[in-house]
């Protein structure tokens, strides 16, 4: 099989692209990155040429296409079982997958109200009770996992679970939510990771503007 090729969209906005990208990068997995930017409506007809869903991210491995962020992470974790993409302990791995699935299927109020935006000037917006309920649950997850593991990340070392929540770190930061010191400590650990720093530096160089994601 040929090497891994990960198709993504704008680094400034594409939270679902960010998740597998940072998971693979943090684990030291070699892959080729191909960026296809969004149009003004956060879509692009070119996505149809490389993805069966017409969306990104999508991973190509030879003739195989793997889509959806968590599926991409799982596939690469199976290719590289010693890379530490998931925690090695079975109980930790089960919990990491549980909270990753919770991210995948939930927190829609926060995601809809506060799009990921690496370039955004830090300022608050008015948010409803549904958004605040999402934030409270996320903070609870982070606190519980880090108290159990001892940190600095959710399961000690950076893992796929941290990758799944990485865009939320951006959201809670740039939308200036009122956060406790323990939550800020975790966020600073994620934001200091070399993979995060690399992604953000590239995002800040992008000139594309997607009005729908400028909350």
Sine and cosine of phi, psi and omega as CSV:
sin_phi,cos_phi,sin_psi,cos_psi,sin_omega,cos_omega
0.00,0.00,0.50,-0.86,0.09,-1.00
-0.95,0.31,0.02,-1.00,0.02,-1.00
-0.95,0.30,0.09,-1.00,0.00,-1.00
-0.99,0.16,0.71,-0.70,0.07,-1.00
-0.82,-0.58,0.88,-0.48,-0.01,-1.00
-0.96,-0.28,0.89,-0.46,0.05,-1.00
-1.00,-0.04,0.78,-0.62,-0.04,-1.00
-0.72,-0.69,0.12,-0.99,0.13,-0.99
-0.92,-0.38,-0.26,-0.96,-0.11,-0.99
-0.75,0.66,0.75,-0.67,0.04,-1.00
-0.94,0.33,-0.41,0.91,0.03,-1.00
-0.93,0.37,-0.59,0.81,-0.17,-0.99
-0.90,-0.44,-0.48,0.88,-0.27,-0.96
-0.99,0.13,1.00,0.00,-0.04,-1.00
-0.90,0.43,-0.62,0.78,-0.02,-1.00
-0.95,0.32,-0.50,0.87,0.13,-0.99
-0.93,0.37,-0.62,0.79,-0.06,-1.00
-0.87,0.49,-0.62,0.79,-0.12,-0.99
-0.87,0.49,-0.84,0.54,0.01,-1.00
-0.93,0.36,-0.54,0.84,0.00,-1.00
-0.86,0.51,-0.77,0.64,-0.05,-1.00
-0.95,0.31,-0.51,0.86,0.05,-1.00
-0.90,0.45,-0.73,0.68,-0.01,-1.00
-0.93,0.36,-0.68,0.73,-0.03,-1.00
-0.90,0.44,-0.70,0.72,-0.02,-1.00
-0.91,0.42,-0.51,0.86,0.00,-1.00
-1.00,0.09,-0.06,1.00,0.01,-1.00
0.97,0.24,0.42,0.91,0.00,-1.00
-0.99,0.10,0.78,-0.63,0.01,-1.00
-0.98,0.21,0.73,-0.68,0.07,-1.00
-0.40,-0.91,0.40,-0.92,0.12,-0.99
-1.00,-0.04,0.71,-0.71,0.01,-1.00
-0.97,-0.23,0.76,-0.65,0.10,-1.00
-0.82,-0.58,0.88,-0.47,-0.05,-1.00
-0.97,-0.25,0.83,-0.56,0.10,-1.00
-0.89,-0.45,0.92,-0.38,-0.13,-0.99
-0.95,0.30,0.44,-0.90,0.11,-0.99
-0.91,0.42,0.45,-0.89,0.31,-0.95
-0.99,0.16,-0.08,-1.00,-0.03,-1.00
-0.87,0.50,-0.46,0.89,-0.04,-1.00
-0.99,-0.14,0.35,0.94,0.04,-1.00
0.89,0.45,0.55,0.83,0.12,-0.99
-0.67,-0.74,0.05,-1.00,0.09,-1.00
-0.28,-0.96,0.81,-0.59,-0.01,-1.00
-0.87,0.48,-0.37,0.93,0.02,-1.00
-0.92,0.39,-0.38,0.93,0.04,-1.00
-0.87,0.50,-0.54,0.84,-0.01,-1.00
-0.89,0.45,-0.45,0.89,-0.03,-1.00
-0.96,0.29,-0.37,0.93,-0.09,-1.00
-0.83,-0.55,-0.10,1.00,-0.07,-1.00
-0.69,-0.73,0.73,-0.68,0.00,-1.00
-0.92,0.40,-0.36,0.93,0.02,-1.00
-1.00,-0.06,-0.16,0.99,-0.10,-1.00
0.96,0.28,0.34,0.94,-0.02,-1.00
-0.73,-0.68,0.29,-0.96,0.14,-0.99
-0.87,-0.49,0.38,-0.92,0.17,0.99
-0.99,0.13,0.34,-0.94,0.15,-0.99
-0.56,-0.83,0.64,-0.77,0.01,-1.00
-0.95,-0.30,0.76,-0.65,0.14,-0.99
-0.96,-0.28,0.74,-0.67,0.08,-1.00
-0.73,-0.69,1.00,-0.06,-0.18,-0.98
0.91,0.42,-0.79,-0.61,0.00,-1.00
-1.00,0.07,-0.11,0.99,-0.03,-1.00
-0.99,0.13,0.69,-0.73,0.13,-0.99
-0.90,-0.44,0.76,-0.65,0.05,-1.00
-0.82,-0.57,0.84,-0.54,-0.04,-1.00
-0.87,-0.49,0.19,-0.98,-0.11,-0.99
0.97,0.24,0.75,-0.66,-0.15,-0.99
-0.82,0.57,-0.77,0.64,-0.07,-1.00
-0.93,0.38,-0.58,0.81,0.05,-1.00
-0.91,0.42,-0.62,0.78,0.06,-1.00
-0.88,0.47,-0.73,0.69,0.02,-1.00
-0.87,0.50,-0.71,0.70,0.00,-1.00
-0.89,0.46,-0.67,0.74,-0.02,-1.00
-0.88,0.47,-0.73,0.69,-0.02,-1.00
-0.93,0.36,-0.56,0.83,0.06,-1.00
-0.89,0.46,-0.57,0.82,0.06,-1.00
-0.96,0.29,-0.56,0.83,0.06,-1.00
-0.92,0.38,-0.57,0.82,-0.08,-1.00
-0.80,-0.60,0.96,0.30,-0.11,-0.99
-0.91,0.41,-0.31,0.95,-0.02,-1.00
-0.99,-0.13,0.12,0.99,-0.08,-1.00
-0.99,0.12,-0.18,0.98,0.03,-1.00
0.97,0.26,0.43,0.90,0.03,-1.00
-0.89,0.45,-0.67,0.74,0.15,-0.99
-0.95,-0.30,0.42,-0.91,0.08,-1.00
-0.84,0.54,0.53,-0.85,-0.04,-1.00
-0.98,0.22,-0.54,0.84,-0.02,-1.00
-0.94,0.35,0.75,-0.66,-0.06,-1.00
-0.85,0.52,-0.65,0.76,0.01,-1.00
-0.92,0.39,-0.68,0.73,0.05,-1.00
-0.88,0.47,-0.66,0.75,-0.02,-1.00
-0.89,0.46,-0.66,0.76,0.01,-1.00
-0.90,0.44,-0.68,0.74,0.01,-1.00
-0.93,0.37,-0.63,0.78,0.03,-1.00
-0.89,0.47,-0.65,0.76,0.03,-1.00
-0.93,0.36,-0.59,0.81,0.01,-1.00
-0.89,0.46,-0.75,0.66,-0.03,-1.00
-0.95,0.30,-0.43,0.90,0.08,-1.00
-0.94,0.35,-0.65,0.76,0.07,-1.00
-0.92,0.40,-0.57,0.82,0.05,-1.00
-0.90,0.44,-0.63,0.78,0.07,-1.00
-0.91,0.42,-0.66,0.75,-0.04,-1.00
-0.89,0.46,-0.63,0.77,-0.15,-0.99
-0.98,-0.21,-0.17,0.99,-0.14,-0.99
-0.82,-0.58,-0.25,-0.97,0.08,-1.00
0.85,0.52,0.57,0.82,-0.05,-1.00
-0.93,0.37,-0.55,0.84,-0.01,-1.00
-0.88,0.47,-0.72,0.69,0.02,-1.00
-0.91,0.42,-0.70,0.71,-0.05,-1.00
-0.91,0.42,-0.60,0.80,-0.01,-1.00
-0.96,0.26,-0.63,0.78,-0.07,-1.00
-0.98,0.19,-0.49,0.87,-0.14,-0.99
-0.76,-0.65,0.98,0.21,0.00,-1.00
-0.87,0.50,0.53,-0.85,0.10,-1.00
-0.88,0.48,0.69,-0.72,-0.02,-1.00
-0.38,-0.92,0.99,-0.17,-0.07,-1.00
-0.92,0.38,-0.45,0.89,-0.05,-1.00
-1.00,0.01,-0.14,0.99,-0.14,-0.99
-0.88,0.47,0.70,-0.71,0.16,-0.99
-0.93,0.36,0.71,-0.70,-0.09,-1.00
-0.92,0.39,0.89,-0.45,0.07,-1.00
-0.26,-0.97,0.45,-0.89,-0.04,-1.00
-1.00,0.10,0.42,-0.91,0.17,-0.98
-0.80,-0.60,0.29,-0.96,0.03,-1.00
-0.95,0.30,0.78,-0.63,-0.01,-1.00
-0.79,-0.62,0.48,-0.88,-0.02,-1.00
-1.00,0.00,0.04,-1.00,-0.01,-1.00
-0.89,0.46,-0.51,0.86,-0.01,-1.00
-0.92,0.39,-0.63,0.78,0.06,-1.00
-0.91,0.42,-0.70,0.71,-0.03,-1.00
-0.91,0.40,-0.52,0.85,0.08,-1.00
-0.91,0.41,-0.64,0.76,0.07,-1.00
-0.88,0.48,-0.71,0.70,-0.02,-1.00
-0.89,0.47,-0.67,0.74,0.00,-1.00
-0.88,0.47,-0.66,0.75,0.01,-1.00
-0.92,0.39,-0.66,0.75,0.02,-1.00
-0.89,0.46,-0.69,0.72,0.02,-1.00
-0.88,0.47,-0.63,0.78,0.04,-1.00
-0.88,0.47,-0.69,0.72,0.03,-1.00
-0.87,0.50,-0.77,0.64,-0.04,-1.00
-0.86,0.51,-0.71,0.71,-0.03,-1.00
-0.90,0.44,-0.71,0.70,-0.04,-1.00
-0.89,0.45,-0.73,0.69,-0.05,-1.00
-0.92,0.38,-0.66,0.76,-0.03,-1.00
-0.96,0.29,-0.56,0.83,0.09,-1.00
-0.92,0.40,-0.58,0.82,0.02,-1.00
-0.94,0.34,-0.64,0.77,-0.10,-0.99
-1.00,-0.04,-0.42,0.91,-0.11,-0.99
1.00,-0.02,-0.03,1.00,0.06,-1.00
0.95,0.30,-0.18,-0.98,0.09,1.00
-0.97,0.24,-0.33,0.94,0.01,-1.00
-0.98,-0.18,-0.07,-1.00,-0.15,-0.99
-0.89,0.45,-0.57,0.82,0.01,-1.00
-0.82,-0.57,0.59,0.81,-0.02,-1.00
1.00,-0.02,-1.00,0.06,0.08,-1.00
-0.99,0.15,0.38,-0.93,0.05,-1.00
-0.87,0.49,0.72,-0.69,-0.04,-1.00
-0.64,-0.77,-0.04,-1.00,0.03,-1.00
-0.86,0.51,-0.51,0.86,0.02,-1.00
-0.89,0.45,-0.68,0.73,0.07,-1.00
-0.90,0.44,-0.60,0.80,0.03,-1.00
-0.89,0.46,-0.64,0.77,-0.02,-1.00
-0.92,0.40,-0.47,0.88,-0.01,-1.00
-0.99,-0.16,-0.02,1.00,-0.06,-1.00
-0.84,0.55,-0.69,0.72,0.03,-1.00
-0.89,0.46,-0.48,0.88,0.04,-1.00
-0.92,0.38,-0.57,0.82,0.07,-1.00
-0.84,0.54,-0.70,0.71,0.06,-1.00
-0.88,0.48,-0.70,0.71,-0.04,-1.00
-0.88,0.48,-0.76,0.65,-0.04,-1.00
-0.91,0.43,-0.47,0.88,0.02,-1.00
-0.97,0.24,-0.87,0.50,-0.18,-0.98
-0.96,0.28,-0.36,0.93,0.09,-1.00
-1.00,-0.06,0.13,0.99,0.22,-0.98
0.81,0.58,0.78,0.63,0.08,-1.00
-0.95,0.33,0.47,-0.88,0.02,-1.00
-0.98,0.19,0.94,-0.35,-0.17,-0.98
-0.82,-0.57,0.51,-0.86,0.04,-1.00
-0.99,0.16,0.22,-0.97,-0.10,-0.99
-0.90,0.43,-0.58,0.81,0.00,-1.00
-0.90,0.43,-0.66,0.75,0.04,-1.00
-0.91,0.41,-0.68,0.73,0.02,-1.00
-0.89,0.45,-0.58,0.82,0.02,-1.00
-0.89,0.45,-0.69,0.72,0.06,-1.00
-0.89,0.45,-0.71,0.70,-0.01,-1.00
-0.87,0.50,-0.65,0.76,0.02,-1.00
-0.90,0.43,-0.59,0.81,0.05,-1.00
-0.89,0.45,-0.70,0.72,0.02,-1.00
-0.91,0.41,-0.71,0.71,-0.05,-1.00
-0.93,0.37,-0.32,0.95,0.03,-1.00
-1.00,-0.01,-0.17,0.99,-0.02,-1.00
-0.90,0.44,0.69,-0.73,-0.03,-1.00
-0.81,0.58,-0.56,0.83,0.01,-1.00
-0.93,0.38,-0.66,0.75,0.08,-1.00
-0.88,0.48,-0.73,0.68,-0.04,-1.00
-0.86,0.52,-0.66,0.75,0.00,-1.00
-0.91,0.42,-0.72,0.70,0.00,-1.00
-0.88,0.47,-0.73,0.68,-0.05,-1.00
-0.90,0.44,-0.65,0.76,0.01,-1.00
-0.85,0.52,-0.66,0.75,0.03,-1.00
-0.93,0.36,-0.63,0.77,0.00,-1.00
-0.87,0.49,-0.65,0.76,-0.03,-1.00
-0.93,0.37,-0.32,0.95,0.02,-1.00
-1.00,0.06,-0.20,0.98,-0.03,-1.00
-0.96,0.29,0.57,-0.82,0.00,-1.00
-0.95,-0.30,-0.13,0.99,-0.05,-1.00
-0.93,0.37,0.62,-0.78,0.07,-1.00
-0.86,-0.51,0.78,-0.63,0.08,-1.00
-0.91,-0.42,0.98,-0.20,-0.10,-0.99
-0.81,0.59,-0.58,0.81,-0.04,-1.00
-0.89,0.45,-0.39,0.92,-0.03,-1.00
-0.97,-0.22,0.20,0.98,0.06,-1.00
-0.97,-0.23,0.96,0.27,-0.07,-1.00
-0.92,0.40,0.00,0.00,0.00,0.00
